């Protein structure tokens, strides 16, 4: 699969729109579809901040190949500090029938939420809370 480059304006617009949609209506609990949009809002926002700090306007194929969906790596490159760091690894509920364990690094979080998985260590709620903190930080960076 070939990667498609995106401009800083496109990434900022995606960050704003995804952020708005990722927030459920008052009184509604955030579910995996909201969490997935939160993940992508953070991803777009971090990539926009990264471009801003690089004084660039295009997130190209090389950048995409380098970063993928690894938000932890983007945060590290942006030197945001340990308070906003995401967990290195995730563990999901094992597959019930065969008790197959499921785990991986943070870059699989979007898959877990896209396909209806449940994170157990850290929990979905823990991941969501940390992503929400990163989203607040991005907001300050992209004023």
C-alpha positions as CSV (number, residue, x, y, z in Angstrom):
1,X,0.0,0.0,0.0
2,X,1.4,3.4,-0.9
3,X,1.2,6.3,1.5
4,X,-0.5,9.5,0.5
5,X,1.1,12.8,1.5
6,X,-1.1,15.4,3.3
7,X,-0.6,19.1,4.0
8,X,-0.5,20.8,7.3
9,X,-3.8,22.5,6.6
10,X,-5.5,19.1,5.9
11,X,-4.1,17.6,9.0
12,X,-5.2,20.6,11.1
13,X,-8.7,20.4,9.6
14,X,-8.9,16.7,10.3
15,X,-7.7,17.2,13.8
16,X,-10.4,19.8,14.5
17,X,-13.2,17.8,12.9
18,X,-12.2,14.5,14.4
19,X,-11.9,16.1,17.9
20,X,-15.4,17.5,17.7
21,X,-16.9,14.1,16.6
22,X,-14.9,12.1,19.1
23,X,-16.7,13.8,21.9
24,X,-20.0,12.1,22.6
25,X,-23.1,14.0,23.5
26,X,-23.6,15.0,27.1
27,X,-24.6,12.0,29.2
28,X,-23.3,9.5,26.7
29,X,-20.4,7.2,27.5
30,X,-17.6,7.1,25.0
31,X,-17.5,3.8,23.2
32,X,-15.0,2.3,20.8
33,X,-16.2,4.3,17.7
34,X,-15.7,7.6,19.6
35,X,-12.3,6.3,21.0
36,X,-11.2,5.4,17.4
37,X,-11.9,9.0,16.3
38,X,-10.1,10.3,19.3
39,X,-7.1,8.2,18.3
40,X,-7.1,9.6,14.8
41,X,-7.7,13.2,16.1
42,X,-4.6,12.9,18.2
43,X,-2.6,11.3,15.3
44,X,-3.6,14.1,12.9
45,X,-2.9,16.8,15.6
46,X,0.5,15.3,16.5
47,X,1.5,15.2,12.8
48,X,0.4,18.8,12.3
49,X,2.5,19.9,15.4
50,X,5.4,17.9,14.0
51,X,5.2,19.8,10.7
52,X,4.9,23.1,12.5
53,X,8.1,22.4,14.5
54,X,9.9,21.3,11.3
55,X,8.7,24.5,9.5
56,X,7.2,22.3,6.8
57,X,3.8,22.1,5.2
58,X,3.7,18.6,3.8
59,X,3.7,15.3,5.6
60,X,5.2,13.1,2.9
61,X,5.7,9.4,2.2
62,X,9.0,9.3,4.1
63,X,7.4,10.8,7.1
64,X,4.4,8.4,6.9
65,X,6.7,5.4,6.6
66,X,8.7,6.6,9.6
67,X,5.8,7.3,11.9
68,X,2.9,5.1,10.9
69,X,0.4,5.0,13.7
70,X,3.0,5.1,16.5
71,X,1.7,8.0,18.6
72,X,4.2,7.2,21.3
73,X,7.1,7.7,18.9
74,X,5.6,11.0,17.7
75,X,5.3,12.2,21.3
76,X,8.9,11.2,21.9
77,X,10.1,13.1,18.9
78,X,8.1,16.2,19.9
79,X,9.7,15.9,23.4
80,X,6.4,16.5,25.2
81,X,7.5,14.9,28.5
82,X,6.6,11.8,30.5
83,X,3.2,13.2,31.6
84,X,1.8,12.9,28.1
85,X,3.5,9.7,27.2
86,X,1.4,6.8,26.1
87,X,1.9,3.2,27.2
88,X,4.5,1.2,25.3
89,X,2.4,-2.0,25.1
90,X,-1.2,-3.0,25.2
91,X,-2.9,-6.2,26.2
92,X,-6.4,-7.1,25.0
93,X,-8.9,-9.6,26.2
94,X,-7.8,-13.0,25.0
95,X,-9.8,-14.7,22.3
96,X,-12.4,-16.7,24.3
97,X,-12.6,-19.9,22.4
98,X,-8.9,-20.8,22.4
99,X,-7.7,-18.3,25.1
100,X,-5.3,-16.9,22.5
101,X,-3.4,-13.9,24.1
102,X,-3.5,-10.6,22.2
103,X,-1.0,-7.9,22.8
104,X,1.2,-5.4,21.0
105,X,2.7,-1.9,21.1
106,X,0.6,1.3,21.2
107,X,0.4,1.4,17.4
108,X,-2.3,-1.4,17.5
109,X,-4.6,0.7,19.6
110,X,-6.6,1.9,16.6
111,X,-7.0,-1.7,15.5
112,X,-8.3,-2.8,18.9
113,X,-11.0,-0.1,18.9
114,X,-11.8,-0.4,15.2
115,X,-12.5,-4.1,15.5
116,X,-14.3,-4.0,18.8
117,X,-11.5,-5.2,21.1
118,X,-11.2,-4.4,24.8
119,X,-7.9,-3.2,26.2
120,X,-7.2,-4.7,29.7
121,X,-3.7,-3.4,30.4
122,X,-3.9,-0.5,30.3
123,X,-7.7,-0.3,30.1
124,X,-9.6,1.4,27.4
125,X,-10.5,4.1,29.9
126,X,-6.8,4.7,30.8
127,X,-5.9,5.0,27.1
128,X,-8.8,7.3,26.4
129,X,-7.9,9.6,29.3
130,X,-4.3,9.8,28.2
131,X,-5.3,10.6,24.6
132,X,-7.6,13.3,25.9
133,X,-4.7,14.9,27.7
134,X,-2.6,14.8,24.6
135,X,-5.5,16.3,22.6
136,X,-5.5,19.3,25.1
137,X,-1.8,19.7,24.7
138,X,-2.2,19.7,20.9
139,X,-4.9,22.4,21.2
140,X,-2.3,24.7,22.9
141,X,0.3,24.0,20.2
142,X,-2.0,24.6,17.2
143,X,-3.7,27.8,18.4
